[in-house]
Amino acid sequence: MKVLVGVDKSQESHIALAYACHLLEHFDADVHALYVKPDEAEIAPDSFYAPFFAKDGLERWIDSEALHVHEAALNTCHHCLAGKVPCQPLVAEGDPVETILEEAEEGRYDMIVLGSHGHSYLKGFLLGTVHAKVLHNTKKPVLIVRDFREIKRVLVAYRGTRCDQQALEFIAPLMERKKPEITVLHVQETQRSETDEFAQACVMNGYDTLKKFGHEPLTKTLQGDFVDEVLKEVRGSLYDLIVLGAYGHNRPKYLQLISDEALNLVRSTTRPVLLFRD
């Protein structure tokens, strides 16, 4: 498995790199930490205070920032190697979103990892522009990390869609040797009038899938609004990772847009979230 982690000067991006290595420490994977340095021609004059910056000074500043991030990523990569996960820092130049998306596609990466740090006490946890654009435009699974948590408990929000099943099949082998406690949660959505039989079929399908990889999963059903019930479950329990499919029951045929429910969950929880896309 190849994993691309977007890093920058923020502490959160390097926490995301460490978390990715922790997730993959018993799995055959290569991790690349990509820093996208800005093109000097694209930097707006008012984006930082530097009234006496000459062109060569700007170039030195950009290169100095890139070196600082590279060294920080290299230091985190040493910790990754201690967990037997090969890790390599990369530096590119251009627009962060376009570069991450192009590298993920051309490099045939299997997952993108981003650290997030926007917070508002009124609106909950918010995604930055880069995160939102990557989530909407990639066809790869995306892991959003806000803090480092040792992975002991995992919640799979399973609605019974094909994408949810793929998310489960994606995460199960990654956890095969780590053996966390995994809970398969299905919410009987009141607005959809789901039956008890459908809910039980969902959790049992998830249970059977995880059993194939040697897990002993827990199953749980709740009733109500999908987002509200998942968030209540997360707040009431100490989960270290949330896993879900990016599409709802009415998956778009052409644009492959993320469902509003999936996006709201990513925005609203403090826990790391793996959003599966294909």
Long-range contacts (C-beta under 8 A, 24 or more apart in sequence): 1-27, 1-28, 1-29, 1-30, 1-110, 1-111, 1-174, 2-29, 2-30, 2-32, 2-107, 2-108, 2-109, 2-110, 3-29, 3-30, 3-31, 3-32, 3-109, 3-110, 3-111, 3-112, 3-113, 4-32, 4-34, 4-100, 4-103, 4-104, 4-107, 4-109, 4-111, 4-112, 4-113, 5-31, 5-32, 5-33, 5-34, 5-112, 5-113, 5-114, 6-34, 6-35, 6-36, 6-96, 6-100, 6-112, 6-113, 6-114, 6-115, 6-130, 6-134, 7-33, 7-34, 7-35, 7-69, 7-72, 7-73, 7-89, 7-115, 8-35, 8-36, 8-69, 8-96, 9-65, 9-68, 9-69, 10-115, 10-117, 11-117, 12-115, 12-116, 12-117, 12-145, 12-146, 13-114, 13-115, 14-72, 14-73, 14-76, 14-115, 15-115, 15-145, 15-147, 15-148, 16-113, 16-114, 16-115, 16-116, 16-143, 16-145, 17-73, 17-76, 17-77, 17-80, 17-87, 17-113, 17-115, 18-76, 18-79, 18-80, 18-148, 19-113, 19-143, 19-145, 19-148, 19-149, 19-272, 20-113, 20-143, 20-145, 21-76, 21-79, 21-80, 21-83, 21-85, 21-87, 22-83, 22-148, 22-150, 22-151, 23-143, 23-151, 23-174, 23-241, 24-83, 24-85, 24-174, 25-83, 25-84, 25-85, 25-178, 26-84, 26-176, 26-177, 26-178, 27-173, 27-174, 27-176, 27-177, 29-85, 29-86, 30-86, 30-87, 30-88, 31-77, 31-80, 31-85, 31-86, 31-87, 31-88, 32-87, 32-88, 32-89, 32-90, 32-107, 32-109, 33-73, 33-76, 33-77, 33-87, 33-88, 33-89, 33-90, 34-89, 34-90, 34-91, 34-92, 34-99, 34-100, 34-103, 35-66, 35-69, 35-70, 35-73, 35-89, 35-90, 35-91, 35-92, 36-91, 36-92, 36-93, 36-94, 36-95, 36-96, 36-99, 36-100, 37-62, 37-63, 37-65, 37-66, 37-91, 37-92, 37-93, 38-62, 38-93, 39-93, 39-94, 39-95, 42-95, 66-91, 96-130, 97-129, 97-130, 97-133, 97-134, 97-137, 100-130, 100-134, 101-134, 101-137, 101-138, 104-138, 104-140, 109-140, 110-140, 110-141, 111-140, 111-141, 111-142, 111-143, 112-138, 112-140, 112-141, 112-142, 112-143, 113-142, 113-143, 113-145, 114-142, 114-143, 114-144, 114-145, 115-144, 115-145, 115-146, 116-144, 116-145, 116-146, 117-146, 124-267, 124-268, 125-267, 125-268, 125-269, 125-270, 126-267, 127-266, 127-267, 135-246, 135-258, 135-263, 135-266, 135-275, 136-257, 136-258, 138-277, 139-256, 139-277, 139-278, 140-277, 141-167, 141-170, 141-274, 141-275, 141-276, 141-277, 142-274, 142-275, 142-277, 143-272, 143-273, 143-274, 143-275, 144-266, 144-272, 144-273, 144-275, 145-272, 146-270, 146-271, 146-272, 147-270, 147-272, 149-240, 149-241, 149-271, 149-272, 150-240, 151-175, 151-178, 151-180, 151-240, 151-241, 152-180, 152-181, 152-240, 153-180, 153-181, 153-182, 153-183, 153-237, 153-238, 153-239, 153-240, 153-241, 154-180, 154-181, 154-182, 154-183, 154-239, 154-240, 154-241, 154-242, 154-243, 155-182, 155-183, 155-185, 155-230, 155-233, 155-234, 155-237, 155-239, 155-241, 155-242, 155-243, 156-182, 156-183, 156-184, 156-185, 156-206, 156-242, 156-243, 156-244, 157-185, 157-187, 157-226, 157-230, 157-242, 157-243, 157-244, 157-265, 158-184, 158-185, 158-186, 158-202, 158-203, 158-205, 158-206, 158-244, 159-186, 159-187, 159-189, 159-202, 159-226, 159-244, 159-245, 159-248, 159-249, 160-186, 160-198, 160-201, 160-202, 160-205, 161-245, 161-247, 161-248, 161-249, 161-251, 162-245, 162-251, 163-245, 163-246, 163-247, 163-251, 163-276, 163-277, 163-278, 164-244, 164-245, 164-276, 165-205, 165-209, 165-245, 166-245, 166-276, 166-278, 167-243, 167-244, 167-245, 167-274, 167-276, 168-206, 168-209, 168-210, 168-243, 169-209, 170-274, 170-276, 171-243, 171-274, 172-209, 172-210, 172-212, 172-213, 172-215, 173-213, 175-213, 175-215, 176-213, 176-214, 176-215, 179-214, 179-215, 180-240, 180-241, 181-218, 182-210, 182-215, 182-217, 182-218, 183-217, 183-218, 183-219, 183-220, 183-237, 183-239, 184-210, 184-217, 184-218, 184-219, 184-220, 185-219, 185-220, 185-221, 185-222, 185-230, 185-233, 186-219, 186-220, 186-221, 186-222, 187-221, 187-222, 187-223, 187-224, 187-225, 187-226, 187-229, 187-230, 188-221, 188-222, 188-223, 188-224, 189-224, 189-225, 189-226, 190-223, 190-224, 190-225, 191-225, 192-249, 226-261, 227-261, 227-264, 227-265, 227-268, 230-265, 231-265, 231-268, 231-269, 234-269, 234-271, 239-271, 240-271, 240-272, 241-271, 241-272, 241-273, 241-274, 242-269, 242-271, 242-272, 242-273, 242-274, 243-273, 243-274, 243-276, 244-273, 244-274, 244-275, 244-276, 245-275, 245-276, 246-275, 246-276, 246-277
